[in-house]
Amino acid sequence: MLATDLVTNLQSRLPVLWLNPGLRTRDDPFDPELVEDARRRMLRAGPLLARVIPELAGTDGLIDSPLLDASSLRDSLGGQSTWLFKADNRLPLAGSVKARGGVHEVLEFAEATALAHGWPGDDFVELASPRWRDIFAAYRLVVGSTGNLAISIGLMSRALGFQAQVHMSSDAAEWKKTLLRDQGVEVIEHEGDYATAVAAGRASAQGDLQAHFVDDEQSVSLFCGYATAAQRLAEQLQEAGVEVSQERPLMVYLPCGVGGAPGGITYGLKQVFGDAVHCWFAEPLASPSVLLQMASGVGNKFSVYDLGLDNKTFADGLAVGQASMLAVTCMQDRLAGVFTVGDSALIYYLRAAWEMLGEKIEPSAAASFAGPGWLNGSATGVAWCDRHQVDPNTATHLLWSTGGNLVPKEQFERWLAS
Ligand SMILES: *Cc1c(COP(=O)(O)O)cnc(C)c1O
């Protein structure tokens, strides 16, 4: 049941902080071991990734981003304690948080396809050979996306020699379509929103044995790929000498669209840190799809259109009307809460990231920046901290930046100037 005051605030487009009561009514739909399987698959495939992704040439092929100190951003936005910035805006291949999930799902499909064609399965680097590329060329990966997932799936598929077909809403950024077409990806545009594009992609792959549909709303492979971020973050925190414990909890703020990427990361972080980590999602005022679905329970689907919201936001990566039920189910007793952010704040934060950290991010990626302020400076946030014995002044606050590297310079400059 949705509380009336919550509905009123969402409909009035007032920023809210929603606290998750943490009740579980439905089991997770997959085995937790799959995250470790995904992590091992990505490690084993490192030499292959180093071969087929130009940015990874000469490396161990790890799809990862730096963890940065964000004290200057903290001082500029007003806050205490340690602030960190996870720069997934710099992830290889896709320049966004979609890289880990997308690379993992395409790899898993390549592995299954190769095994079915008699590959012994021990040395991934063999799959870069012309023989395998010829075999892969008969298969097609299909995805529906607002943009960044299309880039991740499209580029990774092409890197291995697969055909790739992406379904996008016609208002998706022009530069994304061009970038994909230049790499030999088939781009199909649809009137309507993200959900329309996903449905069209699903329909296109249905019944075609040579096609694999990457389902942003339901894919376990994608979700587990995202979750692999957690183990690597734990290593980075250790290298940086940052303690994560009940006394010094880690507060993580993640921009959220359908819920898959932030949900997978949260799932992985909970596996690694348990009660010492608290994860918060950030959604646009016009698109609080995961907040709504979490607040109304996993029983019936509930979209932002049902509330009369229009799902129109500057944060195109987060413009999703209906949450992923896979993500919402997994978040039932793992997520701390969700807050909403207005578009004007996103631009302000985007500029701050550039000026204070020199990081080029897109509006979606800036949504997380409002997090520490909610916990420090709102009655709801302070009450949550008291209840969970978290002192926001000694906790570590981590802003998860989710994209921006591939944004053309002219577009980025327009945002800075707006
Ligand atoms: C996709 C995306 C997100 C959110 O991921 P979901 O899986 O849709 O919740 C956040 N930021 C950026 C830049 C994205 O591309």
The ligand as a MOL file (V3000), in Angstrom:
LIG
                    3D

  0  0  0     0  0            999 V3000
M  V30 BEGIN CTAB
M  V30 COUNTS 15 15 0 0 0
M  V30 BEGIN ATOM
M  V30 1 C 21.5640 2.7890 -17.1160 0
M  V30 2 C 22.0940 3.9000 -16.3320 0
M  V30 3 C 21.7880 4.0540 -14.9740 0
M  V30 4 C 20.8450 3.1860 -14.2040 0
M  V30 5 O 20.8620 1.8120 -14.4550 0
M  V30 6 P 19.5090 0.9980 -14.4610 0
M  V30 7 O 19.9240 -0.4030 -14.6500 0
M  V30 8 O 18.6680 1.4970 -15.5890 0
M  V30 9 O 18.8470 1.2750 -13.1570 0
M  V30 10 C 22.3580 5.1230 -14.3280 0
M  V30 11 N 23.1590 6.0000 -14.9520 0
M  V30 12 C 23.4780 5.8690 -16.2420 0
M  V30 13 C 24.3820 6.8720 -16.8770 0
M  V30 14 C 22.9480 4.8280 -16.9830 0
M  V30 15 O 23.2550 4.7100 -18.2780 0
M  V30 END ATOM
M  V30 BEGIN BOND
M  V30 1 1 1 2
M  V30 2 1 2 3
M  V30 3 2 2 14
M  V30 4 1 3 4
M  V30 5 2 3 10
M  V30 6 1 4 5
M  V30 7 1 5 6
M  V30 8 2 6 7
M  V30 9 1 6 8
M  V30 10 1 6 9
M  V30 11 1 10 11
M  V30 12 2 11 12
M  V30 13 1 12 13
M  V30 14 1 12 14
M  V30 15 1 14 15
M  V30 END BOND
M  V30 END CTAB
M  END
